[in-house]
């Protein structure tokens, strides 16, 4: 029997039985690949190992062992009546038994090693079958049963098999293939070089593979081209590939995917270590990728050990059905895949889709049925977007204005020649203004710019467009005149002719300045809401501040706005109508003889109508700001030396979070609150503190989170509550970089692994190659391994 035959024989674990022959034939007919979905976190939901396809069975076992037993941290285990008492599973049992697992579905205990390596054909003792398949749920004598199971022969055999299975250095393959030390060192260089190339491509979001990767190809793809460049620059790397074992070069696309998965798993390990049993919130949104697949992205928001608010991306999930039940199952499945329980959830942040935010059958309602403390917050940024969209259609005049803005942008930028003419005209205008002393020069001033095309869903882009029209007014008019003169078709001529007349009307200029004023206020708020460390208390103050600014504009803003518009019109020779003149009411027939003054139209029907519409919509959309929960949280605001601090409201806040504060905590909380407020008002470090995240960091730095643990817990719960889903939107922007039209066949797991590393670059950079290579070797049975480093202690020297 050849070495190749022996390798296939031992690596597949096959034997000369009809069943294994059938498995081998089936494996040849259909290729089965291991997927992350093959790993089921809850022991009560798992199918037996024998039911997995034979080709991936070993990979499934390795994945379960690397993941470790399902041991929920800070989980409230349900109580049930047993033997005359209320009993439940105890979390401290996990510390004594490293093999112990807990199933939320069955409320039962399992053994990981017996599940993976239990042999059902042999006689068992002390419940090996129960701990492997059924689950143990009698808590009265749990410790006694756990000890008996740990001492049983079947459990010890299963654990020994697991150790032998994971120890590749003593496997049969190592006996068949023996490599000298030099070959192992060359293998380590090849693996490290491949990992370096993979890490660079992952960080840049570049494609790995090329269209034609043959050695004769002039462009073998980014991965192989970069690897060839690497070999050309470093002689040791070139020698390792030239003299290395040809069947173990570590460059195949399977190796590339395994390296990427090892990187992603190491990143996720560090993220889970950061959470470490803390309470958290979820930010979720869905979007279609380039291959028309609905992808759901999940971000966890929590407070770190240093008191910093962190938002970490934990993965994408392909959603085949957008029903409420399917979405809820996907969310719970993603959490459980990282050993996170839904009972630790303290906040939900979604957009305004009905299947997500529905009060009776939405995802947030189904989750709150299981965990009533997972409070839902409709994304503030989405609500603000809806506010601005409503204002854009608040009056017929404003709606008509926004119909003309895209026409102007499209007409002026319809060709490269028009765009170049626009830039040249704007450049000449700027030079003339500089010579006349109308504008100043300096670094960063008067940069070259062009008209920005407004987006359909991002109304912040409309502000950018209006500002560009305002700045480039003279150049735009000149380009439209050129288009009118040079147009061959009468339709184009008439379009430019009409746009010039529209732009040089008082209506257009007035509404343009008005919308710039309104959109500027909402744009500042939108930018603040999209900060990763923004907290709900600060967001509430910002919203109230915008409302006050809008009210002040309604009361006192007409005269400054009218003066600004009048000055602009006089400068650009635009006729200003007589405000006292009576005109026919806009939008009505002249026969009806409904007369109003110009002042009434511009002041009441346009200015006041627009401001009232945005104020009314702000009050409607952000009505939840005045809810009891957020009202109590507002008492934690550190502005003006905690001027809003209210002990009674904060005690009420603790009562709302009854899961995190028991009766004893409620009794101690008032004294801690009074001691805390007295200390912070005397401390110099808190004097300039205006934001709650900054306050939390100062508390941790000074050790006050240990002196006032209940107060810090309130602050932590407040910071956890999500404000906006902007972080998820950034994930989808990254997805459009990674999965492009040329990479539209990318698999879901491959995309997920790339996205985790690309999005969490800061963590990815901090992980050493040694950790990634170690995980890479543990993922599968490898033909060759990195030689073990021998560390010599000073005593041995």
Phi, psi and omega in degrees: 000130182286167178296322179298318179295318178297319179299312179297324183294310185282323183292330179273349180067026185276161175216167185280073176233150179302325181297316180289329175296320177295319178298319180295318178295320179294324180294325178291325183288316182232129178275126180249129179246145179285136178230156179298332179292346176289343180267119180253123189285314182287120181301331180287344181260352187288146171268156181301152180301326182296339182274351175285150176304142186299328185291334185247007186299317180293323178294323178297316180298315180297319180297319179294318181293317179295325180289326180087170181293151179282098181238105185284132180263138177055034180266138177272103184284136182293148179257144177218156185281116180222126175054043174081008179218159172277120184232158179206166173294143182251132184295330184289350175294332179298329182290332183269336185229104183286350178266353189283136176234157179232137179253121175292325183296312185261353186050056185216161180259145181226168176242123183294316184293321179291326177296320185279324190231018177285134179257107186292342183283345183262153178296142184239159178223154174055042167072034178299319179292324178295314181287341181269325189233314189277310184103136182260130186224016177261102192276350182296315181247037185296313183298320179297316180291323179296317180295318179297319180293319180295330180270355182289153181293320182297321178292317180296321178295318179297320180292322178294321178296323179295316179297317179294323181295321182277345181271091183289336184292340180247016182282170181295327181297324177296331178286326182284311181258110178248126181239144179284174185295323181295319179294322177294323178292321176296324177297318179297321178294317180296316180295317179295321179294316178298321179293320178300316179295316180298318181297319180296314182293323178295316182296327182268355181068029183269159177286148179272308191265157178251175181290322182221108190257018178294157181295337179273356182287144177282340177219097186274006184104159187299319184297308183289325178294318179291325178293321176296321176297319179299315180294326179289335182269330184241115184294324181296321179293317179298318180294322180296325179279322182288321183262357184283170180295124188292339179268009182216053182275344177063045180230358183291164181291335174293319178295321179299316179292321179295320178296318179296319178296320177298320177298313182296320180292325176291322176297315180295326177298318179292323178295317179293328175293327177294318180292308170048054176077015181276161171288151185208168173238161179245139172244123188225141174207161178238150177203153177274139174271185186291338178265019176060048172246135178280116182248131176255125179256141180235133175234137177258135179245126182206175180251128184280179178298332181273002181085012181269143176278121181241144173235115185243133177280130184242000172143166174252150178225124177287121182257115180276331178229134182263028176287161182298315182296319180293320179294318179296318178296321179294320179295313180296322179295319179294322178293314182293333178295341177250021179061035178249134181262148178293341178290342179273357183285133179233007178189148177230130179236111180230175172275195186268015180298141185295327180287345179263316189259001184308134184286339184246321183231013179285168179300318181298327179288319179296322179290321179290336174296326177273325181223095184293352182264001176274076187292140182263136176233120175292129184312120182298323181294321177294319178297320178296324177299317179294326177299311183293321178299320179295319181294327181295342178241022186290326178228154178300325182293318180290320177298319177295322178300314182286348171285329182276333183300311178297327179296320179296313181297316182292322181291316182289324182256026185289339181216166179295323181295318179295321180294316178298320178297319178299315180295320180294316179296319180293324178296317179295322179295318179296318179299319180295320180291324178294318179295325180276356180077017181283330179230159181263157176250155180167175182294127178085357181264149173056045179288156176295134182214166178224172180291129179270133180282126181290142179270158182282330186248347181245100184283353170295332178290333177293323176297318179298319179296314181296321178295321178294320177298320179296316183289321186258029187304306183298319181295321180295316179299318180297317180295319178296323176295321177296317178299319181296320182286319188270353184290131178277318181279135179298332181296318179292321179299313180295325180296313179294322179300315180292325180290323177297314179296323179292315181295324184269029174254151180295326179303310183297314182295317181296312181293325178299313179293321179297314182290329175297318178298313183290314182292333177295319178296313181289330180292320177299316178296319180298319180294321179292321182293338184271003175290141182293325184264015180291135180251163187293328180293313179295322178299320178298317179295322179296318180296316178297325177295320178294320178299318178296320179295320178294319179295321178295322177294323179294320184279322189233006187266350184295310183298311178299321180294314180297322179295318180296318180293319180296319178297317180297318181294318179295323181292324183257016175057046176255133184292130177261120183291157175287118186291337180270352181288137178274136179230164177290139181303131182298139177083007178236157180288148179294336181293336182283343176056044175266105186257136173222159177277159175300321179300318180296318182295308185287323183280313186270307188282342179246298186296300183294323180297319180291315181294318178295323179295317181289324176295315180297318181290324177297316179295324181287312184290323184254034177295333182290348177300332181268008179294166184296317182301307183288331176296321177291321180295331180298339180291346180270000182299127182276004182294144178055048178056048177056050183293335181267007184297126183222113183297317182297318180293324180287327173295320177296323177298319177295324177293328176295319176269062184296336180291332183260351180224114177274186184297320179296320178295319179298323180291325182276339188300315182304318181293321178294321179296317180293320177294323180294312184292326177294322182287316184292329179285343175266344185276137179290328184292334182270355184295318181267011183280124181239349182235146184294321176301322177295322178297318179296320179295320179295320179299317180292319182295326181267000180077014181286343178290341174269329178286325180233068186296325181289322177294317179295327178295321176297316178297319180297316179295325178292319180291330182293324185302124186288153180251309183214158180261030181298327179297323178291323177297323177294326177298318180292329174296320176293324180297324178291339176280320185279313181258099184254182179300325180279349180238035187283353178264011181298132179290161184295317181292318178299317177296316181298316180296317178295320182295320181298313182290320182291321183286317181262060184297323183299316178291318183300320180296327186281350183274131181282158177296328182298318179296317182294318181293325178295316177295323179301317180290328182281344184290324183219170172285118184256145180293327182223152182234156177291133179298139183287131179283134178261117180264123181261122179279160179302327180294322181289328177294000000 
